[in-house]
Amino acid sequence: MNFRFAHSLPIFCAVAALALAIAPAARAERLPKTVIPSHYSLTFTPDLKTATFTGLETIDLDLKEASKTIVLNSAEIEFQSVTVKAAGKELTATVSTDNDKEQTTFTFPDTLPAGPAVLTVHYTGILNDKLRGFYLSKTEKRNYAVTQFESTDARRAFPSFDEPAFKASFTITLVVDKGDTVISNSGIASDTPGPAADKHTIKFEPTVKMSTYLVAFLVGDFECSSGESDGVAIRVCATPGKVEYTRYGLDVAKYVLHYYDAYFGIHFPLKKLDLIGIPDFEAGAMENFGAITYRETDLLIDEKSATIGAKKNVAEVIAHEMAHQWFGDLVTMQWWDNIWLNEGFATWMETKPVKAMHPEWHIDQEEAAQLDGVLNLDAQPTTRPIRAKADTREEIEQMFDGISYQKGGAVLHMVENYLGEETFRKGVHNYLAAHEYSNATAEDFWGAQTTTSGKPIDKIMESFIAQPGVPILTFSNAASGKIPVTQQRFFLSPSSTPDPAQKWTIPVCFKSAESSSCPILTPEDTSLALPKSPFLFANANGTGYYRSTYTPTQYSAIVANVETALKPTERINLIGDEWAQVRANKAIVGDYLNLVTAVKSDENATVIGAALGPVSTIHTRVASNQSERDALEAWVRATFGPIYAKLPAPAPSDTPATIELRSTLFGTLGAAKDPAILAKSREIAAQFLSNPASVDPTLGQTALAIAATNGDAALYEKLQQTYETTTNPDMKSTALQLMAVFEDPTLARRALDYALTPKVRSQDAAIQFAIVMQTEKDRPMAWQYIKDHWDNIHSLLTPELGGILVGSTANFCSAADRDDVQQWFTSHKVASADQTAKHVIERINGCIELRSLQEDNLKKWLATQSSGQ
């Protein structure tokens, strides 16, 4: 599953990390292991007008011991009849459902003997509006019936053994309206008229063995573009009128499938693969085996008018979900505590085919920036190990976070960098081959890597998987060919105290004259062999999951060589380490801004973006008044204005690197209120809205964001018109989000009002509120609006989106606002967002602490800039 909801907007104010919310608070109790399913035959007859369906299922079972009962999962199911055939007898069950546990017990009049049995269930259910289970998705013209089962919602569509280890095969049949079709995990076996004159019955080929959460079926009038790769039929599908936006995704999917076939050494296990864009979808995408579902903005784009960022996003989301076809679908974690085996692997893997397909995009730099983000996430006071307790529904859903995805992927990337790509790839193949069509644990994976490489991968991964937090390595002056080093847990907050006993087993890759050397730092080590290098840098390639800090002399030598001897990924790592030191009060904000000055001429947009991200934080969360912010903006204009002025005018021959650097600098100067850039942004924005093809889309969307931030009612209304009339999902999403960035409070309120109208889907409403909450001028009004309209807003929140709304309040930076937020969410609960609310309070406290420690330092540094010293 993927949770990318929207492209970040190029505005100066920092975008707060929005926590993923949690599913409804229901207890999920493990099923007994005495009944094992092997095959489900499922027939569904949905009624899209009444939002209901009838179901008929038979399940082939293996009863491991004699019993009078069978227990399985169900939710929102009404049972009509339940019978079982076993040992030549057919028995009818009485039914008892525990709604809290989401379990149903079938009790039979006689004891069922151990051995084979066939369970038959007639039942009815609802097509809900909660974006999970079997649910309704709508366009202006009609309803669709679609599915989303991860993690524990297959039970809403059919009574089932809804745990990942209960793998089975499935034969799926749907009775639908004559004009509709169905997409499911496997290909269509038959399509016959009836049973009524206005119906037809579509039966699918039996699936391979898989977990219940990977089952999918979608009913409607989808239109598709088709292709083929390595003998596999591939389609990208959408609702009518959007098939023109499927072709880019089809090209990506064809490339990615061939790449994965070669990389894994295991051919894609199915005959076909469908990728389907759904109008109403809670997450970003879902890896259903052979029938991957997506938010439209994560699949459907117009290649000619899409930004480079939008193209990267779609390519990476496609690659992420397709990686799951091997990691997660073919081989599935034994239980949800190891969900990182799915999500961390897919996050690590998603960039590989995209890098191969588009080397000009320099995806490795984005990987380094993502690593820096998760290091900061994991350095908060409250975090968790990658593998953590996940027994209840709430605990399971909380595992779908940055720790499972980004930290899991980052640790794999670190180990791959240590072993070398080919050795690591062989270990991956061996792991998959040993467990295909079955379940596996973390130990299974690192055992395969340890055996394949002959290196202590088990010790490295165990230390990072089982422990929370980030290590920081502190280097001292070298002596006798050794470099002294200590390790401890790193916290962004200087008020947090690390446990001195917590240590890791870490491959430390030094940059050296021989490219890099990677000795292992164990918990017992106090020094490492000194590499041959003119200066010490302890994170070659920028892939290590740790922070580094050096002596003043060592640090000065690194900065002196920052643009000549460090790779872009290493520069991003250095920038992140220095800002982390400021956050921890081990460096002052002026030191960081001096480092930004040292990299100001970097030709890589991601490096510049990494440097400027904390400048946005300084602007919003260190500076407390407009005078300080004006001075910082003046420094930004003076520092980066000449760099932007040296860039050539946009041309069709521009490389992606040039396009993104121009856009990044344009957005930075626009956010810093550069008069010439503000005027130019209005000009480009008008041209872009009038004819998107006439402007480079990456620069066009950046200019449009700046123009909207400073815009008037006329521009707001143009964006609203674009949102309401365009069929392009990417442009539609951009227009809607930009309606929420206006600094004019009257227009910001209009955006909030609009988000509560039927014209905005519930999946987008919470994002609109979160965007307005980013703007300091509008934040007090937006927060009061949320409280005043709480009942309406709360009714729109799905579980994940509720967490985005709660997370947006982390933008506050005062004790009074913190107390207000805490009190509000104590008395107005958002489903299973308690952890998100806790993180919000920690982030507000972190802002208060950062401002108190660094604001005077900022004033002094700004004074030296204005005086020319």
N, C-alpha and C positions, 0 to 999 in steps of 0.2 A: 504494500500500500504506500501511497505517496501523499504528502500533505503540503505541497506547494500550492498556495491559494492564489497568489498574485505576484506580478512583477513589482520590485521595489521602485518607488518613484524617486527621480533624481532631484530631491529637494534638500536644502541645507540642514534642516532639523533632523536629528538622528531618528531613525525608525526603531522603536523599541521592539525587543524580541517578544513575539506574541506566543504565549504558551499554548500548546495543544490541550484542549479540554478532554474531559473524561466522559464515558458513557453513563447512562442512568444508573443510579445506585441500587443494584440488585445483587443479592448474594449468588455466586456461582459455585455450586458444590460439585466436586468431582463425581463422575459416574462410577459404579462398580465395574470391575474388569471381568465379570462373570458372564457377560453377554457380548459377543463380538459380531458386528455386522460385516458381511462380505459384498453384498450387492443391494442397491435400492432400485426399484422400478417406481417412477413417479409420474403421475398424470395430473396436470393442472388445467382448470378451466376458469380463466380470469374473466371478470365482468368489469370492463374499464369505466362504465358509466356509474355503476353502484359502488365501485372500489371494493369489491369482494372477490373471492375465488373459492372454488371447491377443489379438494385434493383427494387423490386416491394413491396410496403407496403400499407396496409390498417390500419387505426387507428380509433378505436371506440371512439367517442368524446361525451362530454356533454357540450353543449354551454350554458353558464350561462346567456347570454343576446343576443338579436338579433344583428347581425352585418353582414356587407358585406365582412369582412376580417377575416383570421386566420393567426396568426403570430407564427412561431416556429423557431427552430435553424437549420442551415445547414452550412456546410463548404466544399469546394471542390466538390460540387455536381452539376451536370448538369441535369436540369429537362426536361423530355420529355413530360409528361402530368400530369395534376392535376385535379381531379374531386371530387365532394362531393355529397353525397346523404343525403337529409334532407327534412323532411315533404313531402315525396313522390316525390320530384323533384331531378334530377341529373343535376348539374351545373359544367361548366368547368371554371377553374380559369386562370387569368393572373398571372404571377410570377414576383416578384421583390425582388432581394437579396441585402442586405447591407453587404458587405464583412467585413467591420470593426467591425460591431456589431455581425457578424456571425448569422444573422437573415434573414429569408425569409418571405415575406408577400404574401399570396394567396388572390387575390381579385376576387370576384364573381359578375356576372352581376345583381343578385338580392340579397336582404337581406336574410340571413339565420335566421330562427326563433330560439328562445331559445329552448333547448331540445336536443335529441340525433341526432347525425350525423355520417356518415362514410366517412372518407377522403381516397382517393386512389391516390397514387403517383407512377409514372413510372420515373426512373432516372438512371443515370450512375455515376460512381465514379472511383477513382484511388486507387490502392494499393501502398501507398507511401513508401518512404524509410526513414521516420522520426521517426519510432518506436512509432507512436501514431495513433489512429483511426484504420482503417482496413489497415494493412500494410504487406509488404513482409519481411519474414525472410528466410535466405538462409543457406544451407550447401553446401559442395563441389559437392554434387550430384543433388540437386534440390532446388526449391523454395517452401515456405510454405506461406499461407495466415493466419494471426493471428490478434488478436485485443488487444487494450489497450485504454480504454475509460475514465478512471479517469484522470482529473476531468471533462473536458468539450470537449471530443472528440468523443462521440457517434455520434454527428452531422456530423462527417466525413464519417460515414458508412450509416446512415439513417437519413433523416429529422425527427426531434424529439423535444419534449418538454424536453430539456436536462438540467433539474434542479432537484436536489435530491427530492424535495417535490412532483414532478409530478410522483408518483409511478403508475405503470401499470403492467399488465401481458403481456407476449410475446409468440407468437408461431413463431418459427424460422425454416426456410426451406433453404437448400442449394443444388444447382445443381453443382456437382463436377465430376471430372474425375473418370472413372470406378475403377481405382486402389487406389483411395484415400478414406479416411474416414473423418469424422468431429466430433469434440467434442464441446459441447455447455453446457449451464447451466442445462438443464434437459436431461432425457433419450430419446433415439430414439423411436419415435412412429411408423415410417414406413421407409422402404428403398426399393425404387422401381426403376427398370431400366428406362432409358430415361431421358429427352425427345429425345436425340440423341443416336445413338448406342454406343458411347464411353462415355456416361454420366450415372450417376444415381442420384436420388433425395432422399435426407435424410431429413425427417421431424421430428422435436422434439416435445415432449409433451409440453403443455403450462406450462410456468413458474409460480411460485408464484408471487405475487405483489412485485415489486422492482423498484429501480431507474434505469434510463437509463445507468448510468456509470458502472453498475454491469453486463450488458449484455456481453456475450463473445461467440465467435465461432472461431474454429481453423481448418484449412484445411491442410491435408497432409497424411503421412503414419506413424503416431505415433504408437509406440509399448508400451504396458503397462504391469505392474505387478498388480495383483488384490487381494483384500482381502475384509473383512467385519468387521464391528463393530456396535453393537447395532442395527442390522438389516439394516444398511446402506452399500451399495456397495461402496467400495473405490478403486480407481485406481491411480497409479503413472505412468505417461507416459513420453516418450522422443522420440527423433528421432531414427531411426534404428541404432543398434550397441551400444546403451547406456542403454538398459533395465536392464543390470546387475547392474547399479548404482542406480536403483529405489527402491531396496528392503529395504534399511535402512529407507528411507523416508516413505515407506508404513508401516513399523512397528511403526514409530513415529505417523503417522496420525491415525492409528487404536487406539493407546493408548490415544492420545489427544482427539479424538472424544468421547470416552467413559468418559474420565475425565470431559469434558465440559458438556456432557449430565447430569452428576451427579451434577456438581457444579452449573450450571445455573438452574437446575430443569425444563428445557425446552428441549425436545428432538430435535436433529438436524432436521430442518424443511423440508429437502428434502429426496428423495429416494436414491440419489447417490451423491458422491463427487469425483471429479477428480482433481488431481494435475499434472500440465504439465510443463515440462522444455522446454524453447524456446531458440534457439541459439542466436537470436538477441532480446534483451530486455533492455529497458532503465533503469528501476528501479531495485529493488531487487525481488519484487513479487507483485501480485495484487489479491485482494480478490474477484474476480468475483463469484457471488453466484453459488455454486456447480461446478465451473470450475476455480480453482485458477491457475494462471500462474506465472512462476518463471524464473529468470535467472538460467541457468543450475547449476552454482556454489552454488546456495542457495537451491538446491533440490537434486542434483545427486552426490553421493559420493560412494567410495569403502570403506566400513566400516573397512576392514582389513588394508588399507594403509592410512586412513584419520587420521589427528591429532585430539586430543581431542577438540581443538578449532574449527575445521571444523565440527565435530559432533555436538557440542553445537550450532554453527551457523545455521546449517540446521534444527536442532530440534526447535530452537527458532523462526526461520522464518516460519516454518510450523505452529507452535503453534500461532504465531502472526496472520497469514492469516486465520487460522481456527477460531480464536477468533472473527475475523471480520464477520464470518457467522452469529453471534448473534449481535455483536456490529458493526453496519454499514450496514449490509445486512438485517437482520430481523428487526432491529430498526435502522433507518437512521437519521442523523442530519437533522434539518429543512433546514439549509443553511450552506454554507461553512465556515462561521465565527465560527461555532462550530465543525470544523473538528476534534478537539481534542477528541470529544465524540467517534469518530472512532479510531483515531490513539493513543491517550493517553490511552484509555481503552485497546487496543490490546497490546501496549507496556507494560502496567502493567500486563496484563493477560498472556503474552507469557511465562513467567518464571514459572508460577504455575505448569502446567503439567510436564514441564521439571524437576523441582525440585522433583516432586513426582516420576517421572520415573527414575531419576538418582540423588539420594541424595548425592552420592559420588562426584558429581561435585561442590558442594557448590556454587550454583548459587546465593545465597543471597549475597555473597561477590561481585560478578559481578554487582549486582543491586546497591550495595553501591558505587562501582567505577563509574558506569554510573551516579548515582546521583551527585557525585562530579564533573563529567564533565559538566553536564547541569547547576549546580550552577555557574561554571565558565563562561559558555556561557551566562547565564542570568545576570551576573555581568559586562558585557561589557558596554561601554558607550551607545551603541545603542542596544536596545532589544525591545520587544513588549509584550503586555499582551497575555495570552493564547487565549483569545477570542478577535479578532481584526477585523477591517473593511476588508471586502472581497467582493467587488462589481465587480471588473474587473477581467478578466482572469489572469492578472499579479498578482493582489492581492490574488486571490484564490490560485494560485500555490505557492506563497510565504508562505502560511499557512502550507505547508508540510515541516516542519523544526524541529529542535531540541526542540523548544518551545512546539509545538503541541504534538510531540511524547514523548520526554524524560521528559520535565517538566510536561506535562499533566499526564503521567504515575507516576511520582514521587509524585505529589500532591495526587493522588489516593492512592498510597502506604502509604503516611503519614497518611491520614484519616483512612485507614484500620488498621494501627498500633494503632491508637488512639481508634477506636471503638472495635477492636477485629475482627478476621477473620469471625466468624460466623454471627455476627450482620451485618457486611458489606456485606457478601454474600446474606443475606436475602434482604437487600436493593437493591442489584443488580438484584435479581430475581424479586422483585416487580416492579422495573423500566422496565425491559424487558417485563414482562407479561402485563403491562399496555399499552405498545406502540408497540407490535409486528405487523409487516407488515405495520407500519406507521412511522411517523417522530416525532422527539423529540428535546427538547432544553436542555441546561445546567440546567436551573431551574427545568425541569422535573426530571433530575437525582438527584440533591441534595435535591429536595423536597421529593423524595422517601426515601433517606437516612435519612433525618431529621425526617420524620414521623416514620420510622422503628425504629430508635435508640432513639428518644426522646432527642437528643443532637443537639447543634447548628451547624450542618454540613453546613447549608445554609450560615451562616456567615463566617465560615472558608473558604469554597470553593469560595464564592463570592470575598473575599479579595485576594485570590491567582489567580483566573481566570481573574478578571477584572483589576488587576494591574500588571505592568511589574516589573521585578527585584527580588532581593533576600534580605530578611531581615537578619540582623546580630544582635544577642542578646549579650549584654555586661553585665556580672555579676560582682557584687561587693561583699564585705565581708558581710557575713550573720550576722543578729542581731535579737534577739527576735523571733526566729523560722521562720524568713522571709529571703529570698534571694533577694536583690535589683537587678532589671534587667531593662535595657533600650533597645529599639529596634529602628533601623533606616535602611534605604536602604544601602546595601553594594555594593561598586564598587571595582573592581580589581585595577583600576587606582586611585592613590591618588590625582590626579588633578581633579577628578570628585566630585562634591558636591551634597550630597543627599538633597532632599526636606524634611525638618523636619516634614511636615504634613503627609507624607506618612507612614502609619503603617498597620499592618496586625492583623488578629485574628488567633492565632497560638496555636495548641496543643503542649506544651513543655513537652516531656517525659524524666523525670530525671531517671537516673539509681539509684536504691535505694536498701535497704536491702530486700524489698518486690518485687524485680524484677524491676518494674518501676512504676512511677506515672506520670500522664499526665494532669496537670492543664492547663486551657486555659488562655493564655496571650492575653488580649484585648488591643486595642489601648490606653485605659485609664489606664491600670495597670502599676505600677512602681515596684512591687515586687510579688513574688510567695511564696507559702509555702515551707519551706526548707525540702527536702526529708531526710529520715533516711539513711545515707550512710557514710562510712569512708572517702569518697572524693566526690566532686561534678563533675558530668558529665551530660550534659544537652541534650544528644541526644541518649537515650537508643535505641538499635537496629540499630542506624545509619540511620533512615528513615525520619527524620525531614527535611523539605525543608527550611533550614536556616543555617547560619553560627553561630558559638559560639566563644566568646572570654572571657577569665577568668583573674583573678588577677594572678600575678606571683606565689603566694603561691598555689592557686587552680590549676594552670597549672602544677606546679612541682609535686603536689600530683597525678595528672592524669598520667604524664609520668612515675612516680615511679611505678604505677600499670598497665602500658600499656600492658604488656605481661601476667599478672597474673589475672587481674580483668576485662579487657575489652574484649568483643567478637571481632572476626576478623572484622565484619562490623563496629563496633565502632572504631576500630583502623584505618580503612580506613577513617572514618569520621574525626577523630582527625588529621590524616596526611593531609587531604584535607584542613581542617580549618587552620592549621599552614602554609601551603604553600600559601593559600589565604592571610594570614596576611603579608607574605613576599611580595607578589605581591602588596599589598596595602601600603607597607612601614610602617607597624605597627610592624614588626619583621625583624630581619636580616637573611641573607641567612645562616649564621653559625648556628643559632638556629634551622633552618630546618634540616640541615645536622646532627646536634646532635640528632634530633629526629629519623632520618634515622638510625643512629648508634644504637639507643635504640631498634629498631625493626628488626635489621639485622638478628637475629636468628629465626624470625618468620617462622613457618612451612607451611604457606599458601602462595602460589604463587601470589595470587591476592593482598595480603597485601604488599608483597615485590614489586610487579609490581607497586602498587599505590605509594609506597615510592620512587621508582626509576624513575618514570615518570618525576617528577620535577627535578631530578638530570640530566636527559637528557636535560631539558630546561636550567638548569644552565650551562651545557656544551656548548650549542649552542647559548644561548641568554643572558647569563650574562658574561661568559668568552669571551673576545674579541681577545685573541691571543693564539697561540699554546702552549706557556709556561704554561699559566693558565690551559688549557685543559689537557696538559700532567700531571700536578700536580693533577688535579681532577681524571683523569683516574688512576693514581697511588694510590690515596686514595680508589677508587672503588676496585681495585685489592687487596689492603691490607685488606679492610673491608670484602669483600664478597668471596675472594679466599679461606680462611680457612673454611667458611661455605660450599662452594661447595665441598671442599676436604673431608668433613665429610660424604657426601652423599654416600650411597652404589652404586656399579656399577649397571647399568640397568639390570633388571630381569623381566621375564614374570609375576611375582607375584606383581610387582609394582602397587600401587594404583594410580588413576588419580592425587591425590594431590602430590605424590612423583614425578610422571612423569612431571607435570607442574612446580613444584619447580625446578627440575633439569634443565629443559629447560630454565626457566627464568634466573637462575643464570648462566648457560652456555652462554646464549645470552648476558647477562650483561657483563660478563668477556671478551667475544669475542669482544664486542663493545669497551671495555676499553683496547683492544690490548694486552691481556694476551698472551704471546708467546706460552705457552703450549696449551691454548684453540684454538688459531689460527691454530696450527698444527693439533690438534685433529679435528677441524672443517673440514679441507681439507680431512682428512681420512674418516670421517663419511659421508661427502657430496658425495665423490666418491662412497662409498658403497651404499648410498641411491639412487643415480642416476642409479647405475648398477642393484640394486635389492631392491626396496623400502620395500619389505616384510622382509628384513634381518635386518632392523633397526627400532627401535621405531619411528614411523612417526613424533611425536611431537618433539623429539630431532633431527630427521633427517632433518626436514624443518628448524629448527633453525640453525643447523650447515650449511645447504646449504645457508642460508641467510648470515651468517658470511663469508663463503667462497666466495660467490659472491661479497660481498662488497669489499673484498680484492683480488678478483680473476683476472685471466688472460684471454686471448682470447680463450684458449682451453676450459675453463669452460663456457665462454659465448656461445661458439658454441654448447657445450653439452646441455645447457639450451634451446637454439634455436631449436635444433634437438628434444628435448623432447616436446617442445611446438607444433612443427609441426607434430609430429607423434603419440602422446598419444591420446587415446579416453577418458581418465579420465578427466572430466571437472575441478576437483579440482587441479589435478597435472598440467593440461594445464595452468590454471590461475596462479598457483604458479610459474611455469617456466617463463611465460611471465613477471610477475611483477619483478621477481628477475633479469631479463635481464636489468632492469632499475636501479638497486642499485649499480652497479659497480662504484667505486671511480675513476678508470682509466678514464680520460676524453675522450680518444679515444673510449673506449667501451661504455661510456655513450652516446656519439654522435651516435654510431652505433644503440643503442637502440632507440634514437629519430628518426633516419632515418627509422628504421624498423617499428616503430609505424605508419608511413605514407604510408606503403605498403598495398596492398590488403590483405595480410596475417593476419593483425590485424583488428578486427571488430571495427567499429566506436565507439561502446559502451565501448571499452577498450582503445582506443587511448589516450583520455584525461587523463585517470588514469595513463598511462605510463609517460606522460609529468609531471604530478603532483608528481610521485614518484622520478623522476630525480631531480625535484625542491627541494626535501627534503635534498639532499646531498650537503653540503656546498661547497665542492670542485668543484662540477659540476654546481652549481646553476647559476653563471654568464653566463656560456656557454649555459645552457639550456634556460635561459630567452632570450638571444640574438637569439638563434635558433628559439624560438617561434615567435619572432618579424620578423625574416627574412623569415619565412615560414608561415606567418600569413594567407594568403589567403587559402592555402591548409588546414591548421589546422582549421581555422574558418569554412570551408565548411564541416568538419567532425563533428562539434559540434552539438549535440542535446541539447535541452534546459537545462536539468538537468546536463549534462556533461560539458556544458559551464561554469556552476558555479563551478565545481570542478577545471577546469583549472584556472579560475580567483582566486579562493580561494587558490591555491597553491602558489601564489605570496606573501601570508602573511608570508612566511618563511624569507623574507628579514628583515634586522634590521639596516638600516641606512637611514638618511634623503635623501641622494641622490637617493638610490634605491626606497624609498617611492615616491619621486617626479616623478621618471621615470615611475613607475607603474601607478600612478594616471594620469599622462599625457597620457600614452599609452591607458588606457581604457576609457579615456575621448574622445579620437579621434578614437578609435576602439571599438565600442560598441559590447558587447556580449548580445544576446537577453535576456532582462529582468533581467540582472545580476547587476543592479545598486546597490541594497542593498548589494549584495556580495562584490562588489568593495568597498563600504563604510566600511564594516567590515574589509576588508583587510587593509585599511589605518589605522583603529583603532588598529589593531593587530600589525602592524609595529610600530606605535607610542608607543604602550604598550611595545614592546621589547626595543625600544630606551630608554624609561623612566626607565624600569626595570634595564637595564644595567647601566645607569647613576647613579641610586640610590644604586645598590647592588654590583657593581664590586669591589669597594674598600673593602667592607665587605668580599667578597669572597677571595680576596688576603690575608687579615689579617687572616682569618680562615685557609686557606691553609698553611700559614706560621706556624701557631701553630701545624698543623699536621706534617709538614716536620721536625719541630724542636723537635717533641716528647712531646710537652707540653700538 
